[in-house]
């Protein structure tokens, strides 16, 4: 029997059913270890991944932490997966947002922003995160 692969899911939100299904299609038998607390830095995530014996990390974190995580993960032999979500709608009310999410609840989620707007996102695919580059020019 194949060994179960551990995926460390770093997010306040649990993975969607469709996301878990795609991970199973790609990786086989998996278990999800969830890290939902406040994340101080990339090294904290790597240490947690080592604790749970994860091979893959799916982070939903600030870009600065993801950039550092990509660097450290490469050295530590972890694979970082990015859950690509596409914004498909902006709702005017919570009821409208819930209606849209409930059309495909296994793939959709919503986020409320400071201005009160509610955006609906739909999961598209996982992508391997290889590096994060910040490119600037003089202002």
URCOR-V787611 format. One record per backbone hydrogen bond with DSSP energy under -0.5 kcal/mol. NH is the residue of the N-H (numbers start at 0). CO is the residue of the C=O. E is the energy in kcal/mol with one decimal. If there is no record, write none. Layout:
BEGIN
nh: <NH & NH>
co: <CO & CO>
e: <E & E>
END
This chain:
BEGIN
nh: <4 & 6 & 7 & 8 & 8 & 9 & 9 & 10 & 10 & 17 & 19 & 20 & 21 & 22 & 23 & 24 & 25 & 26 & 27 & 30 & 32 & 32 & 33 & 34 & 35 & 39 & 44 & 45 & 46 & 47 & 48 & 49 & 50 & 51 & 52 & 52 & 53 & 54 & 55 & 56 & 57 & 58 & 58 & 59 & 64 & 65 & 66 & 67 & 68 & 69 & 70 & 71 & 72 & 73 & 74 & 75 & 76 & 76 & 77 & 78 & 79 & 80 & 80 & 81 & 82 & 83 & 83 & 84 & 85 & 87 & 87 & 88 & 90 & 96 & 97 & 98 & 99 & 100 & 101 & 102 & 102 & 103 & 103 & 106 & 107 & 108 & 110 & 112 & 115 & 117 & 118 & 119 & 120 & 121 & 122 & 123 & 124 & 126 & 128 & 129 & 134 & 135>
co: <28 & 30 & 55 & 6 & 32 & 7 & 57 & 8 & 34 & 105 & 15 & 16 & 17 & 18 & 19 & 20 & 21 & 22 & 23 & 4 & 6 & 30 & 31 & 8 & 33 & 37 & 40 & 41 & 42 & 43 & 44 & 45 & 46 & 47 & 48 & 49 & 48 & 5 & 5 & 78 & 7 & 56 & 80 & 9 & 61 & 61 & 62 & 63 & 64 & 65 & 66 & 67 & 68 & 69 & 70 & 71 & 72 & 73 & 72 & 54 & 77 & 56 & 78 & 126 & 80 & 81 & 124 & 82 & 121 & 85 & 119 & 119 & 117 & 92 & 93 & 94 & 95 & 96 & 97 & 98 & 99 & 99 & 100 & 103 & 103 & 120 & 118 & 116 & 112 & 90 & 110 & 88 & 108 & 85 & 106 & 83 & 83 & 81 & 79 & 127 & 132 & 133>
e: <-2.8 & -2.6 & -3.0 & -0.7 & -3.0 & -0.7 & -2.7 & -0.9 & -1.0 & -2.7 & -2.2 & -2.4 & -2.0 & -2.3 & -2.3 & -2.3 & -2.3 & -3.0 & -2.2 & -2.2 & -2.7 & -0.6 & -0.6 & -2.9 & -0.6 & -0.6 & -1.2 & -2.3 & -2.6 & -2.1 & -2.6 & -2.2 & -2.1 & -2.2 & -0.5 & -0.8 & -2.7 & -2.5 & -1.5 & -2.6 & -3.0 & -0.6 & -0.5 & -2.8 & -0.7 & -2.2 & -2.8 & -1.6 & -2.8 & -2.4 & -1.4 & -2.6 & -3.0 & -1.4 & -1.3 & -2.1 & -0.8 & -0.5 & -2.5 & -2.3 & -0.5 & -2.9 & -0.5 & -3.6 & -0.5 & -1.0 & -2.8 & -0.6 & -2.9 & -0.5 & -2.8 & -1.3 & -3.4 & -2.2 & -2.8 & -2.1 & -2.1 & -2.6 & -2.7 & -0.5 & -1.0 & -0.6 & -1.4 & -2.1 & -1.6 & -2.2 & -2.3 & -2.8 & -2.4 & -1.2 & -2.6 & -3.0 & -3.1 & -2.6 & -3.0 & -3.2 & -1.0 & -2.1 & -2.9 & -0.7 & -0.6 & -0.5>
END
